[in-house]
Amino acid sequence: MNTKPAYPSTEHDQAARAVVDFFSEKVVDAVILTCSCARGRASRDSCLDISILLSCEDFTIRRDALERQWVEFYESEEVFGYLHRVGKYSHVDLDFTDGHFQPQDWGWTGGPDNFELEIGNTLAYSVPLLEQTDHFQKLRDRWLPYYSNQLRQKRLAQARKYCLNNLDHIPLYVKRRLHFQAFHRLYHALQEFLQALFISRRIYPIAYDKWIQEQIEEILDMPELYSQFVSLLEIAHFESHEIALKARQLEDLFHKYVLEQHI
């Protein structure tokens, strides 16, 4: 975990200070810097990701009122206009959370849920810019370094079930020449493999669709896996049996890095 933010521009820094000044006069528990600025990986085109932590009591009512005030402030302050001009997508991306992290219902074709992502980005890879109560620290004490082993076993079993189910469907779709659906299933299986990989090692992920090299090589410390992972998406002939071959290769990786290594 970082201890201080790393902004890619003075404008990002000034915008973050304006956000803190605004919410320091409100009844909030914490202002949390998340995502690439918190990890020191942002560029000038990066947005400034901020999460506002509120207590669970009357969360919806308080969030709605604060959000209206925030929008009015954001649209009127020049400091945010400066930020908009720094990069193509540079702006403040602000959300509200009560810190109540709950596993979501999984679907057979929807890919992994966001449970571990929400915990990781809010608590493990974040930097608190303002703490007005002990709510943020209590959440870290509860969820870090990882959640309970009982829940972990359940989550890992779910990730395994959905990943292998997606892989099992791919040869059938290829045989029917439904190659786009086969690729869709392969992509979700890749994400579920990442999810299972992190769960099996008791580490929170950042995302399943970006920062993949950083996560595999640096956070998981598995540089030998990254090239194998990337090769699964290197398909020369789309309308062929190649996607089915990739599915078989991914299943082999799942058994090697998740099932055989799982303790």
MARDODO-120519 format. One record per residue (C-alpha): x, y, z. Coordinates in steps of 0.05 Angstrom, whole numbers, plus 5000, padded with zeros to 4 digits. Example, Ala and Ser with C-alpha at 12.3 -4.5 7.8 and 13.67 -1.06 7.14 Angstrom:
! residues 2
524649105156527349795143
! end
This chain:
! residues 263
500050005000502450704983502751225038502251844994499252024926503252104862499852584815501852634741500753384738500153994782492954054759491353354786494453554852490654204857484053874838485153344893486353894944479954244922476053594932478953515002477454235021470254164997468853515035472653725097466754185111461653615102459753035146463852485113468251955142473951975092476252225024480051654990484551704929484051074887486450754822492450984782493951634820494051254885498850744857503351244822501650984753497451554726498751964663496452664645490452344610488451964673482352164712482752324786479151764821476251944889471751534935467851874990466651425050460251525089457351145148452050635132446551005170442051385121447251265067442651365007439652015032446352315052449652084987444252394944444653064981452253084978452352884905447953474887452453944925458653634894455953704822454454434833461354554863464854154808461454534752463055214781470355154804475755364756480854874784476954294752476854654685484454674688484453924701479953804640484954154595491053744619489253104582484052804537480352454593482952814655477252974702474852794772471352114775468052134844463651624877460751474945461350844987459150605055464550075057459449515057462749005011458148434990459247864940454447934881450447404845454547074790451646904723453846354676455646844620456947504656464247434676467047544746463747994797467048604829467548384902475148314907476148914860472049374904475749174967482549214934481649894902478150204961482549935017488949594993491250034935488550704960491051314996486651675047486952425034482352605092479952195152474752505198472851855234476051175244471350845194476650755140481750455188476549975216474949735146482349615133482949235198477048795178478748645105486348675102490748315089484947865064478047625082476446985119478846315094471746035096469346575048475746495007474345744997467345904974469546454926475046024896470145454884465445934848470946224805473145524786466045314768464645904723471445914690471445174672464145224649466045774600471845364574467544744567462745114521468045374473469144744431461644664423460945374397466945304351463944674322457545064307461745624277459546114331466546394336464647064366460946724423466746254432471446854438466647184486466946574530474546544525475247274547470747164608474546534625481046924623478147424672475546874717482346544715485447204740480147244794481646524817489046654813488547244862483746894908488146274912494046714934490047154982491647794944486748314920486648494846486249174813482349004750481048424703481448834638487349294649493949344686494748604672502348604665503149004729498648524767501647874742508948074743509248544802503348424849502947674840510447624826509347124770513247404710513546714677505946704671504947364635507447154566503246524570497146934589498047424531499046864481491946614495489247224459494047174400489346854349491746834277485546514245479146714280474346264243478045624258479145134316484445604344479845894398478345184422485845054426486745684467481145454514484944804525491345184539487845624590484845024624491844744631494145394662488245394710490044694734497444874740496945544774490445494813488344784827495244474837497845074877491645174919492645024992
! end
